[in-house]
Amino acid sequence: MTVCQTMEGADHGANLHPALFSPVRIGTLDLPNRVVMAPLTRARAGTDQVPTTMMAHYYAQRADCGLIISEATAVDRLGMGWYGAPGLWDEAMVAGWRVVTDAVHSAGGRIFAQLWHMGRLVLPEYLDGELPIGPSPIAGEGETMAPPEPGYGGGFLPMKPYVVPREMNQADIDRVIASYSAAARNAVAAGFDGVEIHGANGYIIDQFLQSKTNRRSDGYGGSVAHRTRLLREIVEAVATQIDRGRIGLRISPTSERKGMGDEDPGLLAEAIGRIASDFDIAYVHLIEPIASGFMERPEYPVMARLRGAYAGAVIQNGSFDATMADAFIAGGQADAVSFGRPYIANPDLVRRMRQGLPLASANFDFAYVGGERGYTDYPLAD
Ligand SMILES: Cc1cc2nc3c(=O)[nH]c(=O)nc-3n(C[C@H](O)[C@H](O)[C@H](O)COP(=O)(O)O)c2cc1C
């Protein structure tokens, strides 16, 4: 697909969208503007999950936004099922990320690490043939990229269907919580300004949250209080490692991608909001698209239910352009807005939106594979 929009009033040098470009304090961090770079998996880490210098260059190119959220970063080997994705569970990964955070800070930016565990969506090929773990023995819907055969020289990866995971026992749950906690500690050591707990897009936390994928009959399944328990315990564990004002949480309670679904997303959003409120975290990052594209636009949005339970900052995401983002912020429906696909081909998105310059189209052939091409080589606007 392509992203090609022309912002209204191509008045170069103008300062459009005053709400979007106003400063804001989120948690304990001051942002110079309310443009957030959404987390984007780009698969340019080494095979050892260590970030590369190419990644440092890519993030530094985009450092003039209010806040960068890093691509999803695995907290544990068992939660890592994406070829070329980075991790944050050992010293080499911490050192690799330090190069990235230094580059972003030198360019004047701020960056949070998105902490990720894929749960049932990890293929056995990434686990030496072992089954992945999940709340219940229900497979994800669809296919994902398997790791390449030896001798891989680049290009598209083979696709394989998701498998039925092994139902998690208490030791598995404890390990996931401990992994999030350790990764938060590592994020601080790596120089990140904060962490975003990935509770969205059908990964392990979301698998526990949503009723379609959580069929447990113990204290982690059934009622909404039980289904949100893993999230609560992860937030609690992460808060022992890092200032609460530097913790964000990403959610997508209305998403049905990869076989997700919930019987009452509004109720779920409210329960999540209460957890965010109880721990006084910096923000909730809600994927609730205003138009279908990456994800379907929900029939029944849950933003109001979330807001009713949580008075902290909300970052909205999903098919926004600068005009809509500005309107949402001016109208009090968001404190900031994140942009995903537009950031692929527009390293200078902030300037383009502020000045009404046209946006470049991304080549999605290079979204998840490749080197510098289709990654760091998108030109700045004239
Ligand atoms: C190439 C690509 C990679 C993505 N990787 C992540 C990711 O690592 N973590 C995440 O939470 N969302 C990820 N997303 C979702 C985006 O953060 C965002 O929610 C989505 O693109 C919708 O926002 P947009 O309409 O501004 O693009 C990804 C999306 C794309 C297109």
Ligand as a Chemical Component Dictionary entry (heavy atoms), coordinates in Angstrom:
data_LIG
# 
_chem_comp.id                   LIG 
_chem_comp.type                 NON-POLYMER 
_chem_comp.pdbx_formal_charge   0 
_chem_comp.three_letter_code    LIG 
# 
loop_
_chem_comp_atom.comp_id 
_chem_comp_atom.atom_id 
_chem_comp_atom.alt_atom_id 
_chem_comp_atom.type_symbol 
_chem_comp_atom.charge 
_chem_comp_atom.model_Cartn_x 
_chem_comp_atom.model_Cartn_y 
_chem_comp_atom.model_Cartn_z 
_chem_comp_atom.pdbx_ordinal 
LIG C1  C1  C 0 5.712  -1.631 9.173  1  
LIG C2  C2  C 0 4.919  -1.564 10.444 2  
LIG C3  C3  C 0 5.468  -2.013 11.629 3  
LIG C4  C4  C 0 4.756  -1.913 12.840 4  
LIG N1  N1  N 0 5.351  -2.317 13.999 5  
LIG C5  C5  C 0 4.714  -2.126 15.199 6  
LIG C6  C6  C 0 5.377  -2.414 16.421 7  
LIG O1  O1  O 0 6.539  -2.831 16.458 8  
LIG N2  N2  N 0 4.674  -2.211 17.573 9  
LIG C7  C7  C 0 3.377  -1.745 17.571 10 
LIG O2  O2  O 0 2.795  -1.570 18.647 11 
LIG N3  N3  N 0 2.756  -1.422 16.415 12 
LIG C8  C8  C 0 3.399  -1.591 15.240 13 
LIG N4  N4  N 0 2.786  -1.210 14.065 14 
LIG C9  C9  C 0 1.499  -0.484 14.136 15 
LIG C10 C10 C 0 1.761  1.015  14.101 16 
LIG O3  O3  O 0 2.433  1.437  15.285 17 
LIG C11 C11 C 0 0.440  1.810  13.997 18 
LIG O4  O4  O 0 -0.415 1.418  15.047 19 
LIG C12 C12 C 0 -0.258 1.583  12.662 20 
LIG O5  O5  O 0 0.652  1.746  11.590 21 
LIG C13 C13 C 0 -1.433 2.559  12.498 22 
LIG O6  O6  O 0 -0.955 3.890  12.553 23 
LIG P1  P1  P 0 -0.818 4.775  11.193 24 
LIG O7  O7  O 0 -2.188 4.821  10.584 25 
LIG O8  O8  O 0 -0.314 6.132  11.641 26 
LIG O9  O9  O 0 0.150  4.058  10.313 27 
LIG C14 C14 C 0 3.455  -1.354 12.850 28 
LIG C15 C15 C 0 2.896  -0.922 11.640 29 
LIG C16 C16 C 0 3.593  -1.020 10.448 30 
LIG C17 C17 C 0 2.960  -0.508 9.174  31 
# 
loop_
_chem_comp_bond.comp_id 
_chem_comp_bond.atom_id_1 
_chem_comp_bond.atom_id_2 
_chem_comp_bond.value_order 
_chem_comp_bond.pdbx_ordinal 
LIG C1  C2  SING 1  
LIG C2  C3  SING 2  
LIG C2  C16 DOUB 3  
LIG C3  C4  DOUB 4  
LIG C4  N1  SING 5  
LIG C4  C14 SING 6  
LIG N1  C5  DOUB 7  
LIG C5  C6  SING 8  
LIG C5  C8  SING 9  
LIG C6  O1  DOUB 10 
LIG C6  N2  SING 11 
LIG N2  C7  SING 12 
LIG C7  O2  DOUB 13 
LIG C7  N3  SING 14 
LIG N3  C8  DOUB 15 
LIG C8  N4  SING 16 
LIG N4  C9  SING 17 
LIG N4  C14 SING 18 
LIG C9  C10 SING 19 
LIG C10 O3  SING 20 
LIG C10 C11 SING 21 
LIG C11 O4  SING 22 
LIG C11 C12 SING 23 
LIG C12 O5  SING 24 
LIG C12 C13 SING 25 
LIG C13 O6  SING 26 
LIG O6  P1  SING 27 
LIG P1  O7  DOUB 28 
LIG P1  O8  SING 29 
LIG P1  O9  SING 30 
LIG C14 C15 DOUB 31 
LIG C15 C16 SING 32 
LIG C16 C17 SING 33 
# 
